[in-house]
Amino acid sequence: MRLPFFWFKARHRRSAQLPGEGASGRRHRTLRSVILAVAAGTFAGVLDLPPAQADAVAIEAVPQDSGARLVMTWPTPVGFEATAAGGRLQLRFERPIDADFDPLRRLSRWIGVATLAGDGRSVTFPLAAGVSVIGHTDGNKVIVDLFEKQAQPRAAAATPPAVDQPASVAAVPASGQAPAVRVRAADHAGYSRVVFDWPDEVGYRIEQHEGGAALVFDRVARIDPSALNKRRLKLVHGLGVNVEGGQTSARLQLAPGAEVAVSRVGTKVVVDVRPAPKPATPQPAVAAPLDAPPTPPAATKPTTAASKPAGKHNPELRFAWEHGAAAALVRRGQTAWLIFDQPMPTDLDPSHFSADAGIDRVDHAAATVLRLRLRSDRVPLLRSDQGAWILDFAAVALAPAQPIPVAVAHDEKHRARLTFDASEAAAPLAVTDEETGRTLIVVPVRTPGAGVAEEKVMPELRVLATSQGIAIEPGTDSLRVRQSEHGIELTSPNGLQLSAQPPATEVAAAADGDKRPYWLEPRTPIDEPTQSTRERRRQLERATAEAAGPAREQARLDLAAFFLSEGLAAEAYGTLALVTEARPAATSDVDIRLMHGAAAILLGRTDEAEMDLAGAAVAATEDGRLWRTIADASAGRLESADAIERIEPALSLIEAYPKPLRFAAARPLAETALDQGRLEAAEKLIGVLDEAASTVHEQAWLPYLKGKLAARQDRPADALQLLARAANSPSRGAAMRAQHALTRLRFERGDIDAAAAAKELQAVRANWRGDRFELQILRELAQLQFAAGSYAAGLRTLKEAALYLADLPEAHGINREISEAFQSLFLSERAASVPPLMAVALFSDFRELVPSGPAGHQLAERLADRLTELDLLPEAVSVLEIQLNEAPEGVERARLGLKLATTQELNGNAAAALATLQRSASATLPAGLMRQRKRVEAEALIALGRDGDALALLGNDPDVEADRMRADILRRKADWSGTAASLERLVAPPAVTADLSADRSAMLLELAATMALSDNREAMAGLREEHSEVLAATPAAGAFALITGENAPPAMDAASLDAYVQEALAIRPLLSAKP
């Protein structure tokens, strides 16, 4: 029975409060609770009795090596809060507690004697220093874990504490502070299903563990597992719930060997559990025959081999063959397939991948087939290095570096085929995707980075997006995959049914090209021409119920046509599903495909509609082409001028439709015409909508569309007025789009700044989720946040889009946008507008966005250089240390180590500089880099007073900087001959006036003084002869003559000469400029 809308609204309002509780009721109940609490607390304190209606709670204490667990078993589930501050732990419950706390004496190392508050709802314990607390629930149990901070689990420390809250507590919110998530479960034919019904979309990941699986949601919620635990399913034997670190984990206990598949349906997260596959003789896994059938894969078995850590966090695995290999990497949900066209005798050790993936090897005689079971939100990446393939993991997926062109071609008989331009493609292989139970045909490719950039959905197949290679999911047994001269071809005996426009000859061959759609030509006669819509519906429903055999299908089609003509897309969709379920061959009927495609479009399922409307038979009808145009408009694919021209012929067809359908068909076309600047077509379509709008919600769209038209026609005053009116309309879809358009217009006019515009778009986003409109909002919001200087907020906005909307075709490239936006904050002109300390915070908080390899090092070094210029040396050191920790051994690590060591020396930490050079050393480095590292190491040794070690390190290095350091060391040792020898090399060859610098003049004076100290008069005479003429025109001439002149003092003892030299060297500051 379909209930009236007002009933739903009333029920929805009631569901937000307790039964019978209005606003006044809540106030009365609050007052009454206060009075009762005061009374209960007073008498309980005097008589030492438990509070009234307290729950009897069993207490259990479990000491552990580095912590302890406190378990409170309540009669029924209870909400609670745990806070730790000022050396005290307080547990606050929803209901009063009556318990014996004596068992907790075993935990005296961590907590003291319990104190029960007067209201019975709060228990306080003295808390030992250095102990942190994590609280969560498991059914009726409240569990509090006590950890010494050095032993605290990573999960608890991962979430930063909220403002004004103790940093060591992760508590389960009490009732009302977190959303309640309903759990539904049932057994179906061949599987068990558990549904988590969230109020809005939530992120999640699946974690496999012994005996079951855990579904980890990215936010806190109240999930009551009691209903499922009371009803034991065939394959799901229990549910436990744990809240920790801002996440909610739902742990499912499964039947032995059961397999889990998780999907999202709207805001619901659906878990399907299927039994373990029965052991049987392996059957060929290829649903679609290949020209060279592969060996059927046998049962998988875990394998072992060596891998190498790539850095502090990211493990990597290297695959190498003597003559190379072709590779493919395709991801489906939490499973990824890594396939090479060469067999690999070496086993693989999955232990290095425990954080990111488990690896199973599927036996294959001619290839290496690996199944990766992903355990985190990091994605697998495949890259090439000197002929070898390296597998590692990253936070975001990258588009293939060399996208493989995919095209549609036709043979002489107009039969369609799909071509992949990949000249280095290997032979196709087939694997079975256990997540979906479907066969995948995978084609490895030798060219590194060659993959399919975008997923393509077609009636007979699905081309999957890959980072390497080609992957196809066949939808028919007749599909053929074969290698060609230029790559791979997909064909079938009668040609593929593709969404591309068929050849003109094929269209002309269709027999019923002028036929109008079924909903305009009902087969069931109307009882009375004047009957109402309700009466007509009752007549058709009665006819459907009374019909039998083939007549029932006819009656159902008439009913579906009626529903569609009235704009009741869901009803039409469901009725057509009954038709195709009873007779599967009906899916090839043009009328049914056209109606089903139209209903799917109105329900927002444009990908499904594209499959319905593909093929020559549907495309041969005017209405088939119209609804394909509407599908493209609804999906945002009408961008080219040729495509926009398809709107004009649609007008005459739409005008013949019933009003409800006319409005639904014309609205996406009107929006597209406005977005593309086709104002004449948009004006006509708005006129059609104006005439067809009959409900309040339909009429709400008119001021929005008219407002956008006014803005396009440069009538801002009218546009602002119309859009403001539409933003307050009862239609949420129209209101949110109008507010979005209004914000954009006001920002473009300069009425509001970027920060204000971002705030308004955030309000729009909060009220609209889950489609390409939200993606558009998030992209624009991020740009506004960047413009307002809220760089971290902008990056988080783009990451949300990548996390929640990655499945949308329009989201292709979103990860690249995030990476480019992040790098622009450090490498582009925008970097100058980012405050230095904010740049450090961004670098630290968004480490996963720092690109790997030289690009990431360049970014870090650019930031460090900027910090060094501003004398923020500790921050510069921190940035470079992070980068060095993750750099693999080799030249790049050695160069980064040199940069860090130099910065550490500038920061006055020579010991740290030495340590950095040692841990970044490599046996084979370019000669220039080796010399630079040696000099920095020598400078560090000198700073630490280890002059002898520095001289030994410098050896006979003839470089200028080496001589400078040698001269400084030998001068401190009073080795005047050695100092003079180093300085002589620095000033040679004899200077000319044109290239005489202040530094060189000072160096000549130092050399003269050193020769004087060594009493080498012959050398001083030679120095005077070579350089006196050049120095004659400089302020240094007098000092030089004083030291090297023939009338120098005969007594050259150290004491007198020291004063003599100091007098000469005092002139050195005057040499900073040429005369």
VEXSETI-535270 format. One record per residue (C-alpha): x, y, z. Coordinates in steps of 0.1 Angstrom, whole numbers, plus 5000, padded with zeros to 4 digits. Example, Ala and Ser with C-alpha at 12.3 -4.5 7.8 and 13.67 -1.06 7.14 Angstrom:
2
512349555078
513749895071
This chain:
1075
500050005000
501450344991
500950585020
500350955015
503251195017
501851385046
501851055066
505551015059
506351365070
504451325102
506150995110
509551145102
508951435126
507851185153
510950975148
513251255159
511951245195
510750985220
507150865217
504851115232
507651365238
507151725225
509152035234
507252095266
507351725274
511151735272
511352035295
509051865320
511051545318
514251735324
512951915354
511551585368
514951415362
516751695381
514351665411
514651285412
518451305408
518751545437
516451335459
518151015450
521651165456
520551305490
519150985504
521650755488
524450965504
522850945538
521750585538
524650455516
522150285494
522350245456
520350505436
516750425428
516350195397
520050135395
521249855372
523149565388
526449555370
529149285372
532749405374
535749225361
539349335363
542049185339
545649295345
547949265315
551649305308
551649675298
548049775308
544749645321
541149595311
538049685332
534849515320
531449615332
528649385322
525249565322
521749405319
521249595286
523449815264
524250155279
525850475266
528750615285
531550875284
535150835297
537251145306
540751155320
542151475333
543951605364
545051265374
541551125376
539450895354
535650955353
533150715338
529750865332
526750635323
523250695310
521750505339
522650455376
525050175384
524949935413
528249735414
530849585437
534149765428
536349535450
537649335420
539349655408
541849645436
543849415412
544349725390
545949935417
548949995395
546750195371
543750325391
542850385427
539650325448
536350405430
534050685442
530450665431
528650995426
525351065444
523251025413
524750675407
525650765371
529250865376
532250665389
535650845395
539050675400
542450825408
544550765376
548250685377
550650915359
551450815323
548350605319
545950665289
542450535286
540350395257
536650315263
534250125241
531249895242
530649545231
526949455234
526049485270
529649535281
531449855288
535149795283
537850035295
541449965285
544250125305
547550165287
550950295298
551550565271
554550405255
552450085250
549250265237
547850105205
548450305173
544750315166
544150515197
546850765190
545850815154
543051055162
544051395176
542251505207
539451755204
539852105219
539352115257
539251735258
541851505274
544251375248
544451025261
540750925260
538750775231
535250725245
531950605232
529450895231
526450865252
523050815236
522051115214
525651225207
526250985178
523950865151
522050545156
522650295128
519950035122
521149675114
519049445093
519949085085
518348795067
519248475049
518748455011
519048184986
522748104986
523948385009
523348585041
522948965040
523649225067
522649585060
523949885080
521450165075
523350485081
521450825081
523950955055
526950825035
529850695055
533350585045
534350225054
536949955048
536849585052
539449395073
539649015072
540648825103
540548465116
536948355120
535348655103
535649005090
535449355104
533749645087
535449965100
533450285095
535150625096
532950785122
531450705156
527950565157
525650365180
525150015165
522949775185
524049415176
521449245198
518849185171
521349005148
522948815177
519448675187
518748575151
521548335141
522048335103
523348045083
526648225075
526848505101
527048375136
527448695156
528149075155
530349265179
530749645179
533749845190
534150225190
537750345191
539850635177
536850805161
535950485142
533250225146
534149865139
531449605133
533049255137
531148975120
531648615131
531348405100
530948045091
534247865083
535547965049
532748215042
533548495018
532448855022
531549114995
530649475006
528749734985
527050064990
523450134981
522650494988
523450555025
523250185032
526349955035
525449605024
527549295034
526848975015
528348665029
528548355007
529648005016
533147875008
533347734972
532947364972
536147174961
535747044926
537646974895
538847324883
536747444854
538047694828
537648044842
537048204808
533448294802
534348454769
536448224746
539848354736
541648274704
544348104725
542547954755
544647994787
545347714812
542547714837
543747854871
543847594899
542947664935
545047944949
547747884975
549648134997
553248174985
556548304999
559448514985
561648804993
560749174991
562549485000
561249785021
561150095000
561250335030
559850385064
556250315055
555950185019
556949835012
557849734977
558249414957
560549374927
559849144897
562549094871
563048864842
566048834820
564148944789
561549154806
557749094809
554449254801
552349354832
548749434841
547349584874
543649604879
541749684911
538149574919
537049694953
539349544980
540949304955
543649384930
545049154903
548749174893
549548964862
552748914842
552948724810
555948524821
555948244848
557948324879
559548034897
560548244927
558048244956
556648564972
556648655008
553548845017
554748935052
556149265040
552649355029
550849295062
549849655064
548449705029
547749375013
547848995015
549048804984
547748484970
549348324940
547048154914
548647874896
549147924859
551447744835
552448034813
552048344834
552348484870
548948564885
548848734919
545648824938
546149114963
543649134991
543849505002
543649585039
543949965040
542950275021
546250275002
546250174966
548649944947
550950114922
553149954895
556250114881
559250024860
562850044870
565649934846
563549664830
562049534863
558549594877
558149734912
554949704932
554349944961
551450134976
550350504978
547550704994
545950804960
545550634927
547350774897
546050784862
548050584837
551050784824
550350654788
546550604784
545750334759
543450474731
540150284729
538050314697
535050174679
535550044644
533249864618
534049604592
532649594557
529349444570
529049724595
529749494624
531149684654
534349594672
536449764699
540149824694
542949904720
545950064705
548749884725
551449754702
553249584731
550249394744
550749034754
548348744750
545048774769
544548584802
541448504822
540948514859
537848484882
537148784904
536048644937
534548974948
531948954921
532148594909
532748724874
535448644849
537948914839
539948904807
543349074814
545849174788
549349254802
551249524783
555049574782
554949954779
555350104815
552350324825
550150204796
546650154810
543050244803
542250584818
538450564820
535950284826
533550214797
530150044801
528649874771
525749634766
527949334761
531049414782
532649654806
536149794800
537749854834
540050144843
543550024850
546950174859
548749914838
547449684810
543849614798
541049444817
537549354803
534549214821
532549024795
528749014796
528248764769
529648424760
530048524723
532748784731
536148724713
539448874724
542348854700
545749014694
546149234663
548949414646
548349734666
547149584699
543949414710
540449374693
537149274709
534649124685
531548894684
530148694655
527348954648
529249254659
529349424693
526449634706
528149954716
526950284727
528550464697
526250584669
525750304644
526450344607
523750504586
523150184567
522449994600
520050264611
518250254578
517849884581
515749904613
512149814605
510250044629
512150364627
509050584628
507350414656
506350624686
507050504722
504850264739
503650514765
501950724738
500150424723
498550224751
497249874742
494649844769
491550044759
490350314782
487050234799
485950604799
487650884781
486951114810
488250874837
490651024862
494250934866
493450734898
490650544880
492950474851
495650334874
493050114892
491849984859
495349884848
496349734881
493149524881
493849414845
497349304856
496049114886
493348934865
495448854835
497248514830
499848374806
501048604778
498248854786
499848934819
502949064802
500849284780
498949414810
502149484829
503549674799
500449894798
500849954835
504550044831
503650284802
501050444824
503450494853
506050644830
503650884814
502751004849
506351054858
506350764883
509750624873
510250394902
506950224897
507550184860
511050054866
509749794891
506949684868
509349634839
511549424861
508649184866
508249154829
511949074822
512148844852
509248634838
510648644803
514348724801
514248754763
512049064767
515149264774
515849274736
512349424729
512749784717
509749914736
510849764768
514449884764
513250234756
510850244786
513350084809
516050334798
513750634803
512750514838
516450454846
517350814835
514550964857
515950764886
519450894880
520850564867
522350694836
524950414832
522150164832
520150374807
523150394784
523050014781
519350004775
519450274748
522550134729
522249944697
520850014662
517249914669
516750174696
518850434679
516750394648
513750554666
513450924672
512550874708
515450644713
517850914701
515951164722
516350964754
520050904746
520451284744
518651314777
520851054792
523951234781
522551564794
521751404827
525251264830
526951594820
528351444787
526851704763
529851934759
530651954722
528852174698
527751874678
526151714708
524352034717
522752044683
520851724693
518751934717
516852134690
515151834673
514151714708
511651994713
508951874690
509151524704
508951634740
505951854734
503851544725
504651384758
502251384788
502951674811
504751484839
507051314815
507451634794
508751814824
511151534834
512551504799
512951884793
514651984825
518051824820
518151954785
517352304796
520152294822
522552174796
521552434771
522152704798
525552564808
526652554772
525352904764
522652784739
520253054751
517753034723
517252654729
517252714767
514452974764
512252744743
512852454768
512052674798
508752764779
507952394777
508752354814
506552654823
503552504805
504152144818
504852224855
501852124875
503152044910
504752274936
508052094932
508052124894
507152494896
510052544920
512552474892
511252754870
512853054889
516152874891
516252814854
514953154846
517553304870
520353124852
519053244819
518953604832
522553574844
523553454809
521653734793
523553994815
520554084836
522154054870
519354224890
516753984876
519053684881
519753764917
516053804925
514953484907
517753274922
517153404957
513453304953
514352964940
516852904969
513952924993
511752684973
510352354987
512252154961
515552064976
517151994942
516052324928
516952514960
520452374963
521252444926
519852794929
521952864960
524952734942
524252954911
523453254934
526753214953
528753194920
527053504906
527653714937
531253604939
531853684902
530254024907
532454094937
529554114961
531253854984
534853744988
536153394985
535853315022
532153415022
531453224990
533152915004
530952935035
527852945014
528952644993
529652445024
526052495034
524952365000
527252065002
525951975036
522451945021
523351754989
525351434986
526251164963
526151274926
528051484901
526451804915
528151734948
531451674930
531052004912
530352184945
533452024961
535752124933
534552484933
534652494971
538252374971
539252654947
537452914969
539152785000
542552814982
541753164971
540853255007
544153115020
542552805036
544852565019
544452275043
540652305040
540952305002
543051995002
540651815026
537751905004
539351754973
540351444993
536651405004
535651414967
538251144959
537150924988
533350944984
532751024947
535550834930
533150604912
531650894892
532950924856
533351304862
535751224891
538351084867
541451274874
540451394908
543551244924
545751424899
543951744908
544751684945
548451614937
548751924915
546952154940
549252034968
552452074947
551352424936
551552534972
555252464971
556452484935
554352744918
553853124921
551253044948
553952924971
554853284979
551353344994
551653045018
553053155052
556252955059
554952785091
551652695074
553652545046
555452325071
552152215086
550752135052
553851935043
553451735076
549651695076
549451585040
552551375037
550651115016
550351384988
554151434985
555051264953
557650984954
561051004939
562851314926
559651524923
558951484961
562551564969
562351874948
559251984967
560851925001
564052104991
562252404978
560352435011
563552385031
565352655010
562552895017
562652815055
566452855055
566153205038
563853305066
566253165093
563752895102
566452635104
564752385128
561752375106
563852325075
565752035092
562451875101
561151885065
564351735051
564551465077
561051345068
562051315032
565351145039
563750885061
561650775031
564250795004
565650464990
569350404990
571350554962
572350884946
569051064955
569350964992
573051074993
572151414977
569251465002
571651375030
574051645019
571251905019
570151805053
573651795068
574352145054
571252275070
572052105103
575452275103
573852605097
571652535126
574752475148
574352095151
577551955136
577151615153
573751565137
575251665103
577951395107
575251135116
573151235086
576151195062
576850855076
573250715072
572950855037
576250725025
576550504994
579450324979
578950444943
578250814939
579251064912
582651224919
581251574923
578651464949
581351274968
583551584970
580751804982
579751545009
583451515020
583751895024
580651925045
581851635066
585151815071
583352135081
581451935107
584651775121
586252115123
583252255142
583551965166
587252035172
588451725153
590951905131
593151605126
590251395114
589251675091
592751705076
592951335070
589551345053
590551625030
593751445020
595151594988
591951734976
593052014952
589752194953
589552564964
587152494993
589452215005
592452455006
590352705025
589552455052
593152325053
594452675057
592052745086
593052425104
596752475099
596552835111
594952725143
597752475147
600352745141
601652545111
602652855092
604452675064
601452455057
599052745060
601152945035
601152655011
597352625011
596953005007
599453014978
597252764959
594252984966
595853304952
597453154922
597753244894
598853614899
595853844900
595254124876
593454444886
590354354866
589554034886
590854154920
588154104946
588054214982
588253844992
591353794971
592954104985
592353985020
593753645011
596953804998
597353995031
596853665051
599453495029
601953775035
601353755073
601653375073
605053395054
606153655079
605253425108
607253145092
610253395086
610253305049
611753635036
612453485002
608853384997
607753735009
609953894983
608453674955
604953764967
605754134967
607154114932
604153934919
601354124936
602454474948
601654634915
598154494914
597454594950
598954944946
595655094936
593754934965
593355025002
595354705010
598554844994
599855005026
599254695048
600754465021
603954685018
604154705056
604254325059
606354235028
608554555026
612354545026
612354755058
610254505078
611354465114
614254235117
612954065149
610353815138
609453645171
605953535175
604953785201
606054095183
605053975149
601553885163
600954245171
602454345138
600154105118
597054205138
597754565129
597954465093
594854245094
592854525111
592754685077
590854385063
587254525068
588254815046
588654585017
584954505011
584754734981
586954814951
588255174948
